[in-house]
Amino acid sequence: MNMRLPPLDPSSNVPLQDQLCERISLAIAAGRIGTGTRLPSCRALAAQMGVARNTAIAAYQRLISDGLVVATPRSGYFVDPSADP
């Protein structure tokens, strides 16, 4: 899956993982990524956004703790079906 997210700004004072979380959160809130939608793997997201895999992992972990994303073992990351956009 290839999400269309605005590019990250490596020259910004905002850490890349925070920028990534913000872009995904805004896409969910705007309805561009629907509830229950499967998200790209960490590797695919990192490659798409031009960041390290650890950055993508950290962003997903924060989105999970914020209640926007759920991780399903051996299936991947999904927008939480109960997330309120």
N, C-alpha and C positions, 0 to 999 in steps of 0.2 A: 504494500500500500504506500502510496506517495501522497503525503499531505502537502497542500500548497500553503506554506507559511512564509511570511516576509523574512528576508535574510537577517541574520544576526549582525551586530556591529561590534567587531573585535576591538575597535578603538574606544568604545564606550567605557565609562567607569562602572557600569552595571555588569556583574559577572555573566558569562555566557549561559550558565545553567539557569540563572534568573531570567534572562532574556527569553530563553527557550520555554520556560514555564509560563511566562507571560503570554507568549504567542499562542501556545496550545490552549491556555485558559481562555484567552479572548476568542479563539476560534470555536471553542465549546460554547461559551456564553452567547456568541453571535449565531449559533446554530449551524455553522459551517462544518462542524464535526458533530454528528448526532449521538445521542445516548446509545450505548451498546455497540458503537462502531469500534472495530478492531483498529488499533494503532500500529504503526510500524515497529518492528523489532528495534532494540537499542542500537544494533549495528546499522540497520537501514536508516534510522533517524540520524545517527551520527554522520553517516556518509552523505545523506541528503543535505544536512545543515552545515557540513564542513567543520564538525567539532569532534573531540575525542569521545570514544565510547563511554568513558567514565562520566563525561558531562551529560550525555543522554541518560545514563542510568540515574544520576543524581536528580535530573529534572523529573524523570518518571517517579522516583521515590518521593519527591516532594508533592507531585500531583496526587499520588496515592494518599499521602498523609493529609492533604487538603480535601480528600474525598471526591476528587474529580475523576480519578482513574482507578481501575481495579486490575490486579495481576492474577491471571489464571495459569497455574502451573502447566507447562508444556503446550499452552495455547497462545499466550501472549498477553498484551496489554489492551484493555478495552476502556472506553469512556463508561464510567459508572452509570448503569441504567437508572439509578435513583438520583443521579446528579441533577441539580436544578439549574438549568442554563440561565 
